[in-house]
Amino acid sequence: MSDDAPAEHATSRLPIVTATDGHAYLGADAVVALLRAIAASCRNLADDPDCTLAGAAAAIDLEADNLDCLAIQHTRPAP
């Protein structure tokens, strides 16, 4: 990947499934992994003087937006 290429969203790797009701779902194991990744990121950034809680929250918001878009892509009309 070149330096100019955008970074991949962590949420892009989550296994989203479309259920028979047409809704997009994440398994509990994926949700647990996502929460643990957020916690690990917070711990890693805790000692970084250049990072603020506002910056961390902005990054989490970007991931949430990406996950929301992915969920919409996996949503289908119910039969």
Backbone torsions as a table, in degrees:
resi	resn	phi	psi	omega
1	MET	NA	133.7	-179.9
2	SER	-79.4	166.7	179.4
3	ASP	-66.4	-22.8	-178.9
4	ASP	-85.0	-14.4	-178.2
5	ALA	-73.1	138.3	178.3
6	PRO	-67.6	147.7	178.1
7	ALA	-70.6	145.1	177.1
8	GLU	-73.9	139.8	175.4
9	HIS	-70.4	137.9	176.8
10	ALA	-60.8	-34.6	-178.2
11	THR	-70.5	-15.2	178.6
12	SER	-68.2	-18.2	-179.0
13	ARG	-93.2	-1.4	-179.2
14	LEU	-74.5	140.1	-179.0
15	PRO	-81.6	95.3	178.5
16	ILE	-91.1	134.3	177.5
17	VAL	-120.7	150.9	174.6
18	THR	-101.8	119.2	-178.4
19	ALA	-81.8	171.6	-179.1
20	THR	-63.5	-19.8	177.4
21	ASP	-83.9	0.5	177.9
22	GLY	88.2	-5.3	-179.0
23	HIS	-87.5	151.5	176.3
24	ALA	-88.2	137.8	-178.0
25	TYR	-134.8	152.7	169.8
26	LEU	-115.4	140.1	174.7
27	GLY	-70.1	155.6	-179.8
28	ALA	-58.6	-36.4	179.5
29	ASP	-63.8	-35.4	177.5
30	ALA	-69.3	-38.6	178.6
31	VAL	-65.5	-42.9	177.7
32	VAL	-61.1	-44.7	179.0
33	ALA	-62.1	-40.4	178.1
34	LEU	-63.3	-45.6	179.1
35	LEU	-63.5	-39.7	177.6
36	ARG	-66.1	-35.6	177.4
37	ALA	-66.8	-39.0	176.5
38	ILE	-63.6	-44.8	179.1
39	ALA	-62.1	-42.8	179.1
40	ALA	-63.2	-40.7	177.8
41	SER	-62.4	-42.4	178.4
42	CYS	-61.4	-43.0	178.5
43	ARG	-63.6	-41.5	-179.2
44	ASN	-65.6	-33.9	-177.5
45	LEU	-87.9	-11.9	-175.0
46	ALA	-58.5	-34.8	-177.4
47	ASP	-97.9	4.5	-179.6
48	ASP	-87.3	112.1	-177.5
49	PRO	-66.4	-17.2	-179.8
50	ASP	-89.5	-2.2	-178.1
51	CYS	-109.4	138.8	177.1
52	THR	-119.1	166.4	174.9
53	LEU	-63.0	-33.3	178.0
54	ALA	-64.4	-39.9	178.1
55	GLY	-66.5	-41.8	177.6
56	ALA	-64.5	-41.2	179.0
57	ALA	-63.8	-38.1	178.4
58	ALA	-63.7	-40.4	178.5
59	ALA	-65.6	-40.5	178.2
60	ILE	-65.6	-39.6	176.6
61	ASP	-60.3	-40.9	178.1
62	LEU	-62.2	-41.9	177.9
63	GLU	-65.6	-39.8	178.4
64	ALA	-63.8	-41.2	177.4
65	ASP	-61.9	-43.0	179.1
66	ASN	-62.8	-44.7	179.9
67	LEU	-63.8	-37.7	177.4
68	ASP	-61.6	-43.9	177.9
69	CYS	-63.2	-42.3	179.0
70	LEU	-63.8	-39.7	178.7
71	ALA	-63.5	-40.7	178.1
72	ILE	-62.7	-40.9	178.9
73	GLN	-63.3	-29.4	-178.3
74	HIS	-92.7	0.8	-179.8
75	THR	-89.0	134.8	-179.8
76	ARG	-129.3	153.8	175.6
77	PRO	-61.0	140.6	177.7
78	ALA	-67.3	143.5	179.5
79	PRO	-66.3	NA	NA
